[in-house]
Amino acid sequence: MKVGEDRGEEGRRKGMKSQRNLSRPEPRRVGNVVIIAAMLLSLCILSLIKARYCSTPYEKSDGNMRFEAERKESLKIATEAEDHKGEEEEDASDSIEAGRVTCFQETKRSETCEAHGDIRVQGSSLTIFVDQMQQEKKIKPYSRKHDPVAMAHISEWTFKPFAGGQPPPACTVNHSVPALVFSVGGFTGNLFHDYTDLLVPVFITSHKYHGKVQFLMSNYKSWWVNKFMQIFKQLSKYEMIDIDNDQEVRCFRRVVVGPTFHKEIGVDPSKTPGGYSVVDFKKVLREAFGLERATATPTGDQWDIRRKPRLLIISRKSTRMFLNERKMVDMATSLGFDVRIGEADINTEVSKFARLVNSADVMIGVHGAGLTNMVFLPAGAVLIQVVPYGGLEWLARSTFHDPAKDMEINYMEYKIQLDETTLSEQYPKDHPVLKDYYSIHKQGWDAIKTIYLDKQNVRPHLGRLKITLQEALKLLPHTHPN
């Protein structure tokens, strides 16, 4: 009995112990809770002390939190390409070091700078903010860097790094495509400069983006932009922006400032991605203005007037005029040409004149901006440049002779002789203007322009000109009527 009682007593003690364990928390668990609470309190105190007393380049104030959010949003948008090709282009951009601004000069005529990373364009201050950039860089985005007269009318842009301790201007517009910044100032309004200084360089710089590029135009001229709008719409799918007067802060992942110049009205295929050339530029023009003829080959319809080769005479009404233009028309008509006369000025509708030039098989004109319309001639056509008196062969060569070959155009010259120029009526026979024109050249461009371009009109010999036109006919792929 005693043994049983002892066991019963032991069982009661164990049951009471078990109940005590269930009704009261263990000291170790209480200690863990206290430690965790103390750690959380310490973190809160440290955060308050840091916010109050610590200084960092980008404190997490409301402004900086917005900055971080915008940065993430900008990165997100930049990586969302519109199609597979766009994705490849953006991936290539992201592979370049962020904050890097690379500048280069293909020739002395132009400078092009390209920035990658988190970029904020503030047009109202002519400033491009680039995250992680090391130092400022200034640039005038126009392809006539060597010409102080032209560059005096070009606004200067500045690349700036984000200021330390200050968030950059907040993005108001995010763009998913690269930007190209260029000026439409300088010598715009002169057709030759429109193409050689601006339109062709913009093509060179933007064609690789296949329309996925945002044009930011500085020194904006609405009349000029509207004149060539059809060309710009072929190069960019987006609305042109007058960036100097823009109140937005536009954010990009890639920005190119300054179009790249290769040569007069020309493209060097060895310097372009994929080897595109001025022939591709002419294709852009045909698509922009709906031009029908890619080549000078006539149509097969025997009743079509295109079987009769067309001669276009570029007429001038102020300087370097053809004084016997009517007789030139009659003579060319006698050779079998369908003759047209065209005169373009600053108010001429580009598309209308482009169609006229595109319909021509031979175009003739005295050296001047009007010959720039050669860009609309079909391949295989003939350009005849009438070179004014005064040793200007070098000028004729660089402006229209050299570009013609790349455009697949047959080039010819008709050089004005002393008895064909009105200068012979203005100066004595032994005057240096007539007998020693290189002495005039030494006086500089202003003297050359004033005397040999602005004061001269011409009267070509019809006999000599007839021979030139007959040679031009031999270069055409036409079947002439009996």
Secondary structure, 3 states (H helix, E strand, C coil): CHHHHHHHHHHHHHHHHHHHHHHCCCHHHHHHHHHHHHHHHHHHHHHHHHHHHCCCCCCCCHHHHHHHHHHHHHHHHHCCCCCHHHHHHHHHHHCCCCCCEEEECCCCCCCEEEEEEEEEEEHHHCEEEECCCCCCEEECCCCCCCCHHHHCCCCCEEEEECCCCCCCCCCCEECCCCEEEEECCCCCCCHHHHHHHHHHHHHHHHHHHCECCEEEEECCCHHHHHHCHHHHHHHECCCCEEHHHCCCEEEEEEEEECCCCCECCECCHHHCHHHCCHHHHHHHHHHHHCCCCCECCCCCCCCCHHHCCEEEEECCCCCCCECCHHHHHHHHHHCCCEEEEECCCCCCCHHHHHHHHHCCCEEEEECCHHHHHHHHCCECCEEEEEECCCCCHHHHHHHHHHHHHHCCCEEEEEECCHHHECHHHHCCCCCHHHHCHHHHHCCCHHHHHHHHHCCCCECCCHHHHHHHHHHHHHCCCCCCCC
